Amino acid sequence: MDTTPHTFAELFKQLGLPSGRQEIDAFLAAHRLPEGQALADAPFWNEAQATFIREALEEDSDWTEEVDELAARLSH
């Protein structure tokens, strides 16, 4: 069992995205969630990414906190 704490950068790696600070900042600056849209339903995810996000939230997985943070940061 993996007990390593997950980080925001590791979430980006898990999603197959560049995970350096500048790349994360650029992604957050380039993407926004319209009010009321679920994170997993955003048009900028591919099917695998959307599934990962949806399952992380539905299963209350180890990634839930980072996924919630991503949703919050894309909503501002």
N, C-alpha and C positions, 0 to 999 in steps of 0.2 A: 504494500500500500504506500502510495506517494504521500508523504506528510509535509513536503516542501511548501512553504507559503507561496502563493501566487502573487505576482506583481502586475501592475498595469502594462509594463513592457512585455511581460510573458504572455499576457492576453493577446497583444498584437502579434506576437510570434505564433501563438496558437491559431489565430485567424489567418495566418499566412501573409501578414503585412509587415513592412519594415518596422523595427521596434526601437530604433534609436530615438533619443529625445526630440531631435529636430524633425524626424519623419513623423513621429506621433503628433507633434505640434502642427505640422503641415496638414496631416489628415484631419485633425480636429478643426482647423481653420477652413478647410475645403468642404466639409460635410456638416449638415445640420439636420436635425429631426424636426419636422413640422409638429406643431402642438397636437397632441393626441395620437401621434403615430407610434406604434410599438417599435422598439429598436430592431427586432428581428425582421420587421416588414419594410425597413428602409430600402430604397431602390439601389443603394450602392453596395449591397452584399451579394455575393454569389450564393448559390443554393447551399453549399456546404457551410459557409459562414453563418447564414441565417439559421440553419438547422442547429449548429453548435450553440448559438446565442439562445435560441428557443429552448433547447434541451437544458442548458445551464440554468435557466430561470425556472422551467417547469419542474426540474428535479432538485432544485435548491442545491446545486453542486458546489464544489469547492471554488468554482469560478464566479459564483453569483455576485459577490461583492464587487469584483472588477467589472463585470458586465453592467451592474447597476451604476458604477462610477462612469463607465463609458456613455451610458444613456444620459446621465446627468450632464456630462460635459458636452455632449452633442446637442443638448436641449437649450443651452444658454446662448 
